[in-house]
């Protein structure tokens, strides 16, 4: 889930500007030749797993984000665009193009261009080691030249030890007390790692931790993300416990409505966060909040989680 990247675009899209000049920017495990307004000074070890940066040259917007997992598919890219369009101010004219697969510097990638009012927005998601890198360029003119200049310079050079750590902690969360997971089983794997017990199911996503993500921002982006997947989300209330944010609401799909809890918490000392969606919770959502509060971010030395296998 690339919600923080979508949020940056929703809040920062702009028009054209002056001539763009470039410089090489080194990110954790990859580099690009980017407009000089786009810089990165984060810790490549702390932020290797996930991170994001953005900048403007004139009034052209550039966003670069990365997170664990494969690049988006041609089916997923329109959902990302639709989610962003849903979060734009009402009445904004939006037209999505056709997604395409391509190869950039030997790495599989997916691209989708769209039109928002008079601005062109180009999204490209590239595979790089065990992560994906999303590059977004928005401007009124010259988007093709901007995008191609950046992509032609893309250099993926994963750090072997950091990539290996992603492989051993593909599950986003861990526990200090194995008894916490008594009765829970694996439900799904893939973009979301899921677990289930009785009526409750929880999907977990690893996302970049952005300080811009707070309750008001989630109120804008989350409904758009659900809408892109053919669902509706209505928020009833928000709860903050320490550095964790919980949104309690209702999810509707195919006419069926279920109570849900969305939880978000940062991973200490890292630039990633865990996003969890629980459905089948009680009316208050407190059962899900109490359970999620016992989980923490995964660590490289975590043993396998004591979960029962997925139901046949």
For each residue, the residues with C-beta under 8 A, 3 or more apart:
1: 191 205 207 225 275
2: 5 6 65 67 72 80 134 207
3: 6 7 207 213 218 221 222 225 275
4: 7 8 52 65 207 208 209 210 212 213
5: 2 8 9 52 63 65 134 136 208
6: 2 3 9 10 80 83 84 87 221 224 225
7: 3 4 10 11 87 210 212 213 217 220 221
8: 4 5 11 12 52 54 63 65 210 212
9: 5 6 12 13 61 63 84 121 136 138
10: 6 7 13 84 87 88 220 221
11: 7 8 212
12: 8 9 54 56 61 63
13: 9 10 61 116 119 121 138
14: 17 56 59 60 61 119 138 139
15: 59 118 119 139 140
16: 58 59 60 139 140 141 142
17: 14 20 56 57 58 59 60 139
18: 57 58
19: 58
20: 17 35 36 57 58 60 146
21: 35 36 57
22: 33 34 35 36 149
23: 33 34 36
24: 31 32 33 34 153
25: 31 32 33 34 38 39 40
26: 31 40 44
27: 30 31 32 40 44 51 53 64 66 133
28: 42 44 45 47 48 51 66 159 162
29: 44 48 128 129 131 156 157 158 159 162 163
30: 27 66 128 133 154 155 156 157 158
31: 24 25 26 27 153 154 155 157
32: 24 25 27 64 135 150 151 153 154 155
33: 22 23 24 25 149 150 152 153
34: 22 23 24 25 38 55 62 64 150
35: 20 21 22 38 55 57 60 62 146
36: 20 21 22 23 39 57
37: 55 56 57 62
38: 25 34 35 53 54 55 57 62 64
39: 25 36 53 55
40: 25 26 27 53 64
41:
42: 28 46 47 51 53 271
43: 46 47 271
44: 26 27 28 29 47 48 159
45: 28 48 162
46: 42 43 269 270 271
47: 28 42 43 44 50 51 270 271
48: 28 29 44 45 159 162
49: 67 68 131 162 165 166 206 270 271 272
50: 47 65 66 67 68 131 206 207 208 209 270 271 272 273
51: 27 28 42 47 65 66 208 271 272
52: 4 5 8 63 64 65 66 208 210
53: 27 38 39 40 42 63 64 65
54: 8 12 38 61 62 63 64
55: 34 35 37 38 39 61 62
56: 12 14 17 37 59 60 61 62
57: 17 18 20 21 35 36 37 38 60 62
58: 16 17 18 19 20
59: 14 15 16 17 56 139
60: 14 16 17 20 35 56 57 137 138 139 142 146
61: 9 12 13 14 54 55 56 136 137 138 139
62: 34 35 37 38 54 55 56 57 135 136 137 138 146 150
63: 5 8 9 12 52 53 54 134 135 136
64: 27 32 34 38 40 52 53 54 133 134 135 136
65: 2 4 5 8 50 51 52 53 133 134 208
66: 27 28 30 50 51 52 128 131 132 133 134 208
67: 2 49 50 131 132 206 207 208 272
68: 49 50 130 131 132 166 170 206 272
69: 130 131 132 191 206
70: 127 132
71: 108 109 110 125 126 127 132 133
72: 2 76 77 80 110 125 132 134
73: 76 77 110
74: 77 78 99 100 101 110
75: 78 79
76: 72 73 79 80 110
77: 72 73 74 80 81 99 110 111 112 123 125
78: 74 75 81 82 96 99 112 228
79: 75 76 82 83 228 229
80: 2 6 72 76 77 83 84 112 123 228
81: 77 78 84 85 96 112 114 121 123
82: 78 79 85 86 96 224 227 228
83: 6 79 80 86 87 221 224 225 227 228
84: 6 9 10 80 81 87 88 121 224
85: 81 82 88 92 94 96 114 116 224
86: 82 83 223 224 227 228
87: 6 7 10 83 84 220 221 223 224
88: 10 84 85 92 94 116
89: 92
90:
91:
92: 85 88 89 116 117
93: 115 116 117
94: 85 88 114 115 116
95: 114 115
96: 78 81 82 85 112 114
97: 112 113 114 115
98: 112
99: 74 77 78 110 111 112
100: 74 110 111 112
101: 74 108 109 110
102: 109 110 111
103: 106 107 108 109
104: 107 109 124 126 151 154
105: 154 155 156
106: 103
107: 103 104 126 127 128 154 156
108: 71 101 103 126 127
109: 71 101 102 103 104 124 125 126 127
110: 71 72 73 74 76 77 99 100 101 102 124 125
111: 77 99 100 102 122 123 124 125
112: 77 78 80 81 96 97 98 99 100 122 123
113: 97 120 121 122 123 143
114: 81 85 94 95 96 97 120 121 123
115: 93 94 95 97 119 120 121
116: 13 85 88 92 93 94 119 121 138
117: 92 93
118: 15 140
119: 13 14 15 115 116 138 139 140
120: 113 114 115 138 139 140 143
121: 9 13 81 84 113 114 115 116 136 137 138 143
122: 111 112 113 136 137 138 143 144 147
123: 77 80 81 111 112 113 114 134 135 136
124: 104 109 110 111 134 135 136 147 151
125: 71 72 77 109 110 111 132 133 134 135
126: 71 104 107 108 109 132 133 134 135 154 156
127: 70 71 107 108 109 132
128: 29 30 66 107 131 132 133 156 158
129: 29 156 158 163 166
130: 68 69 158 163 166 167
131: 29 49 50 66 67 68 69 128 158 163 166
132: 66 67 68 69 70 71 72 125 126 127 128
133: 27 30 64 65 66 71 125 126 128 154 156
134: 2 5 63 64 65 66 72 123 124 125 126
135: 32 62 63 64 123 124 125 126 147 150 151 154
136: 5 9 61 62 63 64 121 122 123 124
137: 60 61 62 121 122 143 146 147 150
138: 9 13 14 60 61 62 116 119 120 121 122 143
139: 14 15 16 17 59 60 61 119 120 142 143 146
140: 15 16 118 119 120
141: 16
142: 16 60 139 145 146
143: 113 120 121 122 137 138 139 146 147
144: 122 147 148
145: 142 148 149
146: 20 35 60 62 137 139 142 143 149 150
147: 122 124 135 137 143 144 150 151
148: 144 145 151 152
149: 22 33 145 146 152 153
150: 32 33 34 62 135 137 146 147 153 154
151: 32 104 124 135 147 148 154
152: 33 148 149
153: 24 31 32 33 149 150
154: 30 31 32 104 105 107 126 133 135 150 151
155: 30 31 32 105
156: 29 30 105 107 126 128 129 133
157: 29 30 31
158: 29 30 128 129 130 131 162 163
159: 28 29 44 48 162 163
160: 163 164
161: 164 165
162: 28 29 45 48 49 158 159 165 166
163: 29 129 130 131 158 159 160 166 167
164: 160 161 167 168
165: 49 161 162 168 169 300
166: 49 68 129 130 131 162 163 169 170
167: 130 163 164 170
168: 164 165 300 302
169: 165 166 172 174 298 299 300 302
170: 68 166 167 193
171: 174 193 204 298 302 305
172: 169 193 204 205 206 274 297 298
173: 204 274 276 295 296 297 298
174: 169 171 295 296 297 298 299 302 305
175: 178 180 181 294 295 296 305
176: 180 296
177: 180 294
178: 175 181 306
179: 182
180: 175 176 177 291 294 295
181: 175 178 184 195 305 306 307
182: 179 306
183: 197 198 308
184: 181 195 196 197 307 308
185: 195 196 197 307 308 309 310 311
186: 189 194 195 307 308 309 310
187: 194 195 196 201 202 203 310
188: 192 193 194 203 310
189: 186 193 194
190: 193
191: 1 69 205
192: 188 203 204 205 277
193: 170 171 172 188 189 190 203 204
194: 186 187 188 189 201 202 203 204
195: 181 184 185 186 187 201 202 204 307
196: 184 185 187 200 201 202
197: 183 184 185 200
198: 183 280
199: 280
200: 196 197 278 279 280 281 287 288 291
201: 187 194 195 196 278 279 280
202: 187 194 195 196 276 277 278 279 288 291 292
203: 187 188 192 193 194 276 277
204: 171 172 173 192 193 194 195 274 275 276
205: 1 172 191 192 274 275 276 277
206: 49 50 67 68 69 172 272 273 274 275
207: 1 2 3 4 50 67 272 273 274 275
208: 4 5 50 51 52 65 66 67 271 272 273
209: 4 50 213 266 267 270 271 272 273
210: 4 7 8 52 213
211:
212: 4 7 8 11 217
213: 3 4 7 209 210 217 218 264 273
214: 217 218 245
215: 218 219 238 240 245 247
216: 219 220
217: 7 212 213 214 220 221
218: 3 213 214 215 221 222 245 247 262 264
219: 215 216 222 223 235 247
220: 7 10 87 216 217 223 224
221: 3 6 7 10 83 87 217 218 224 225
222: 3 218 219 225 226 233 235 247 262
223: 86 87 219 220 226 227 232 233 234 235
224: 6 82 83 84 85 86 87 220 221 227 228
225: 1 3 6 83 221 222 228 229 233
226: 222 223 229 231 232 233 251
227: 82 83 86 223 224 230 231 232 233
228: 78 79 80 82 83 86 224 225
229: 79 225 226
230: 227 253
231: 226 227 251 252 253
232: 223 226 227 251 252 253
233: 222 223 225 226 227 249 250 251 252 260
234: 223 249 250 252
235: 219 222 223 238 247 248 249
236: 248 249 250
237: 247 248
238: 215 235 245 246 247 248
239: 245 246 248 289
240: 215 244 245 246
241: 244 246 289 293
242:
243: 265 266
244: 240 241 263 264 265 292 293
245: 214 215 218 238 239 240 263 264 265
246: 238 239 240 241 261 262 263 264 285 289 292
247: 215 218 219 222 235 237 238 261 262 263
248: 235 236 237 238 239 259 260 261 284 285 289
249: 233 234 235 236 259 260 261 262
250: 233 234 236 257 258 259 260
251: 226 231 232 233 257 258 259 260 279
252: 231 232 233 234 255 256 257 258
253: 230 231 232 256
254:
255: 252
256: 252 253
257: 250 251 252
258: 250 251 252 279 280
259: 248 249 250 251 279 280 281 282 283 285
260: 233 248 249 250 251 277 278 279 281 285
261: 246 247 248 249 276 277 278 281 285 288 289 292
262: 218 222 246 247 249 275 276 277 278
263: 244 245 246 247 274 275 276 277 278 288 289 292
264: 213 218 244 245 246 273 274 275 276
265: 243 244 245 273 274 297
266: 209 243 270 272 273 297
267: 209 270 271 272 273 274 297
268: 297
269: 46
270: 46 47 49 50 209 266 267 297
271: 42 43 46 47 49 50 51 208 209 267
272: 49 50 51 67 68 206 207 208 209 266 267 297
273: 50 206 207 208 209 213 264 265 266 267 297
274: 172 173 204 205 206 207 263 264 265 267 295 297
275: 1 3 204 205 206 207 262 263 264
276: 173 202 203 204 205 261 262 263 264 292 295
277: 192 202 203 205 260 261 262 263
278: 200 201 202 260 261 262 263 281 285 288 291 292
279: 200 201 202 251 258 259 260
280: 198 199 200 201 258 259
281: 200 259 260 261 278 285 287 288
282: 259 285 286 287 288
283: 259
284: 248 287
285: 246 248 259 260 261 278 281 282 288 289
286: 282 289 290
287: 200 281 282 284 290 291
288: 200 202 261 263 278 281 282 285 291 292
289: 239 241 246 248 261 263 285 286 292 293
290: 286 287 293 294
291: 180 200 202 278 287 288 294 295
292: 202 244 246 261 263 276 278 288 289 295
293: 241 244 289 290
294: 175 177 180 290 291
295: 173 174 175 180 274 276 291 292
296: 173 174 175 176
297: 172 173 174 265 266 267 268 270 272 273 274
298: 169 171 172 173 174 302
299: 169 174 302
300: 165 168 169
301:
302: 168 169 171 174 298 299 305
303:
304:
305: 171 174 175 181 302
306: 178 181 182
307: 181 184 185 186 195
308: 183 184 185 186
309: 185 186
310: 185 186 187 188
311: 185
312:
